[in-house]
Amino acid sequence: MNPHPLTPFGLPSDNGGKDLGLFLPVANGGWILSKNKPELDGSYAYNRQCALLAEQAGMDFIMSMSKFRGYGGETRHWDSSLDPIVLMAALSEVTKKTRIVTTLHTLLQNPAVAAKMLATLQQVSGGRAGLNVVTGSYKGEFAQMGAWPEDVNHDQRYDLAYEWVRAVKALWSDESVTMHGDYVTLDDCESWPKPESRPFLVCAGSSEIGMRLTSEEMDAIFLSGGTGAELAKNSDRAKTIAAEYGRNIRTYSMMTLVIGDSDDAAKATAQHYAEGLDEGALAGMMRAYGFLDAEIGKENDFTRKARSSFMSAQIVGSARSVADQVGDLLEASGTDGLMLIFDDYLKSLPIFGAEILPALRERFPDKVAAAVEG
């Protein structure tokens, strides 16, 4: 048990509740590699609708990824995607309460540029800004624009990220910053305006060094694992590491919800997606992850899971069943929240807000208002 309090950010987890956020569909195709999935173009208009529905439902945050190369295939999956900084600045103007979490890659952005962008987003959003820090990516995605450092390996990318995050934090608080690191150089560097309050920081980290970076420097970590037991193990580890640094950290996971009129109907929908698997997009994703060269023609655990067509773990069922399953997962894992994906955002978000989120708020009460007046 971590004895240290969480840094308060006006979230349900501040007071023992669970944070429930939305992973915005900022790239075409969303999070399902299927020719049978609902149409989802990843446009600003679509994401604006999602953001408004998420806020109306009472969700705690919305988050966008950053993507520069898709997976192709028949559906041209993720070949078109929005810039997360511009998008979230725009969405901060059409929302009022939900936290706005954007994404930046430490390999791409100078920390002084990043500090100013986030300070601006914090001002535009009225103090609701958050940053998802991505410490690496896939070689093909960055090499296409000459931005892949061949001389920086996996662990060194975390060393770079440590310097990057500490530089950004210093620029948010200090009059000027001088830093001569292995990867970051600042000489009497100034960054104004300062954010009135520090933006919320989150990162995904499954390796030991990744978990240490996140537990030491961030406010939340996205964990790997699709079951309560897997998540409990990883959550306990992250909080134990954070306690070593005299702090606490929120632990989240990611889950896709498929909501049907009944359990059987939802399962049939999920099966329909699997039957329409875009093999070309799956191959593109495996190539990006570095699996194809070593595993051509071989079936492994990753490809078996991916053949469901879902890009994350999923919960499938009626609204009541999904509410129970999500609640059971949160209880078994002891995590502080979930970032949610939907197969059909516009259809499912109102159902989630009306039938599922109230049940979860009741099951995991806190002192933060659970709904936003429309």
N, C-alpha and C positions, 0 to 999 in steps of 0.2 A: 504494500500500500504506500503510495507516494504521499508523504506528509505535507508537501508544499502546495500552496494554493495555486490555482490557474490564474494567469493574468486576465483580468476582466475585460471583456469586449462587448458587453451587452448581449450576450448569447445565452441560450438556455443552459448550456454547460457551466456557465458561471455559478449556477445555483443548483447543480445536480440534475438538470434536464438533459435532453439530447438535441444536438444540432442537426437539422435536416436541410440539406441544400440541394441545388439542382445543377447538374453538369449540362451546360447549354450545348445545343447541337450546332456548333459554329462551322461544321464542315458537312458537305452533302453526304447523305446516307446515314447520318447519325452513327449509332453504335451497333448496327446489325449488318453483317456481310451477306446480304440476301437480295435476290431479285424479287422476292415476294414481300418485302417490308413496305410499310406505308411510305408514301412520297415525302421526302424531307430534303429541301434544297440547300439548307444551311445559310439562307439569306438573312440580311438584317431584318427584313419584315417578319420573317418567321421567328427569329430570336427575340425580337421586340414583343411579339405576342407571348412567347414563352416566359419572358421576364415579368410581364404584367400578370400572367396567370399564376406564376410562382409567388409573387407578392400578395396577390389576392388570396391565395391559398394559405398564406402565413408561413412560407418557408423562410429559413434564416439567412441563407446566402445563395447567390448564383455565381457560377464560375465558368470561365472560358479557358479552353486549351490554346496552345500556339502550335500551328502546323504549317509546314512549308512544302511538303510533297506528299501526295496521296498514294493509294495502293492500286489504282487502276482497275483492271478487270472489266467485265461487261457493264457494271454499274458505275465505273470510274470513281470508286469509293474514295472519298476525302480528297479528290483532285482539286476541289474548290473549297477554300476556307477563308474566314474573315480574320483580320488583324485583331488580336484581343485587346490591345490598349485603346484603339479607336472605338471598337465596339462597346467596351465597358464604360468608357466616358459617355457615350451616347445613352446607354441604358441607365446610367446613374441620373440622367436628367428626366427619365420617364418613370423612375421608381422613387419611393420615398423612404422606405424602411429597411429593405433587405440589403445585406452586405454584398458589396460588389468586389469579386475576386478575379483579378486578371492574371496573366501568366507571362513570364519572361525567362529566356534562356541565358544562363550566365556566360555561355560561350559566345553569344552574339552581342550582348549589350554592355557597353561601358558602364560601370557602376555609377558614375556621376550622371550619365544620361538617364539611367534607371531611377536614381534618386529623385531627379526633377520630375520625371513622368509620374511617379507615384505620389509625390507631394502635390502635384497638380490634380491628379485623380482624387486624392483625399479632399482637396478643397472643392472640387466640382461636386463630389458626392455628399458633401456635408459630413465628412468623417466616417464614411462607410467603406473605405477602400481596403482591399486586401491584395496580397501578392502570392501567387504560387510560383516558387522558385524551382526551375528545372535545371539540373546540373549537367545534363548530357542529352544526347539525342541519337539519331541513327545516322551513320556515316553518309549514306546516299542523300539524305535530306540536306545536310550541311555542305557536303562536298560539291553539290551542284552549283553553289554560289561561292565557292572558294573559302568556306568558313570552317572546314574540319581540320583541327590541329592534330596532325599525325604524331607529334611528339608529346601529346598529353594522353596518358592512359586512364583507365577507369578510376583508380584511386587518386590520381593527380587531378582529375576533374573535380573531385571533392575538395582537394586542397585549394584549387582555384575558387571553388564556391565559398569556402570559409572566408577567404580574403574578400571576395565580392560582397558577401552579405554584411560582413563587418564594416566594409567601406560604405555601403549604402546606409547602414544604421548611423555611422558616425556623421555622414553628410546630412542626415536628418536632424542631428542634435547639436553638432559643434559649429563654432564660428568658421573654422576652416580645417581642412584635413590634409595631413602629409602622411603618406604611406608608401614605403618602398618594399613591396613584397616580391615574391617570385612571379606573380601573375598580374598584380594590380599596382600601378604607380600613380600616386596623387601628390602634387606639389602645391602646398598652400591653396588647396582646391576649395572653392566656396560653392555652396548650393542654396539658393533662396528661391522661393519661400520655403520655410520649414513647415512640415505638417504640424498642425495643432496637436494631434495625437498620432502615435505611431501606427501605421497600417498593420493589419493582421497578416501574419506570415505563415505560409504553409508549404510543405514539400513532401514528396513521396520518397521513402527510403526503405529498401528491404535488405540491403547489405549492411554489415556491421558499421562501416564507415559512413554510409548514408544515414543510418539510423542515429549515429552519434552527431552528425552535423545537424540533423533536424531536431533532435532532442535538446541540443545545447542552444540552438539559435532561433528556432521557430516556435510558433504558437500551436501548430497542429501538424500531424503527420498522416499521410494516406498510407494505409497498411495493405499488404498483400494477404490473400486468404479469402476463401469463400464460405467457410464454415465458422460456427461460433468458437469451436476449439482452436482452429488455426488463428483466428483473429485474437482470441484471448491470450494465446502464447505471445504473439507479436506485440499486442498492446501492453502486456505486462513488461515485456523487454524494453519497449520504448520509455515507459514511465520509470522503470528502474534506472535506465541510463540518465534520464532527465534529473532524477533525484540525486545522482552522483554530482551533478552540476548545481545542485541547490534550487531546482526549479521543477515545474510540472508542465505537461504538454497534453493537448487534446489528441485523441486517437480516432481516426475516421477510416471508413472503408467505402468502396464504391459498389453499387448494386443496380442492376437493371430490373425494372418492374414491368411485368406483362399482366395487365388487369383485364379480366373478362367477366361476362355475366355470371359465369360459374367456373369452378375449377376445371371442369372438362373442356369448356369453351376456351379458356385461357391456354390450356395445354395443347389444344388443337391449333391455336394460333401460333404458339411457339414451334410446334412441329411443322407447320406450313412455312415458317421462316427457314427452318433447317433444310427443308426439301428444296428451297430456292437458293441454297448456298452459292455464292459467287466464287467459284474455284479460282478464277483469275485474281480477284481481290485478295483472297486468302493467300495465294502464292506471293502477291505483292507485299502483304503484311509480313509474311515469314521472311521474305528477302530483306525487308527493312530491319527486322529483328536479328538478322544474321544467322537464321536457321537454314536457309535453303542450301547454301554451298556445302554444308556439312551433313545435311540430312535429306538430300534429294532422293525421292523414292521411298523414304522411310516414314513410317507412322510413329509418332511419339505422343507423350501426354499432352503437349501443347496443341498439336494438330487435332487430336481426338476431341479436346474441349472446343477448339475453334470450329469444328464441324457442326456444332450446334447453331452456328452463324452469329452467336453473341460474342461481343468483344469484352465482356465482363461476366462475373457471376450474376445469376439472375434468380428472381423470385417470381413465381407464376401462380395465378389463382384468381378467385373472386376478390372483390374489395375487402370483404371481411377476412378471408383467408390470408391475403397479402398483409393486412394490418397485424394479424396474429404472427405470421412468419417473420415480419420485420421486427416486431416487438421481441419475439423469442431470440432472434439473432442478436439484437442489442443487449438483451439480458444475459445471454450465454457468453458473449464476447467481452462485456464490460466496457466496450468502446463508448466514446462520447458523442458519436453521431454517424451519419451516413450522407454521402453524396449520391444522389439518385439520377438515374437515366430512365427514360421511357421509350417504348417502341413507337408510340404515337403520342407525342407531347401534347398536342392541342386537344385530343380526346381524353387523355388520361389525367392531365393536371387538375381539371375541375373535379374529377372523381376522387383523386388523392386528397384535395383540399376539403371536400365535403364529407368523405366517408372514412378515410384512412388517417390523415393527420390528427383529427380530433381524438381518435382512439389512442394514438401514440402519445399525445400530450397528456391525456388522462393517465396513461400507464406510467409515464415518466414525467411527473409534474415538476414545475419550476416556477420562479417568480416573474418570468418574462412573458409578456402578452403573447398568446398563441395565434392571434389572427390580426389581419390588417383590414381595416375598413376600406371597402372599395369606393 
